[in-house]
Amino acid sequence: MTINIIHPNLCTLLDNINNNKIYTFNQRDRLKGNNASVGYIDTAMVIMPFNVRKNIKWRLYIYEADGH
């Protein structure tokens, strides 16, 4: 079983993001993630406003779908 822990201040952060940008984070220290390539990013490492990603669909038939 995998458990995702949501930061207690996430809602405050979401109030301050630019809705025209995609934000990525790395898993080691939760800082800026600069590599959004397949095999280096997953869904838990990105904040993507709906208006930016509304036309993007995950490739559900492959393991690394969120990296494509």
Secondary structure, 3 states (H helix, E strand, C coil): CCCCCCCCCHHHHHCCCCCCCCEEECCCCCCECCCCCCCCCCHHHEECCHHHHCCCCCCCCCCCHHHC
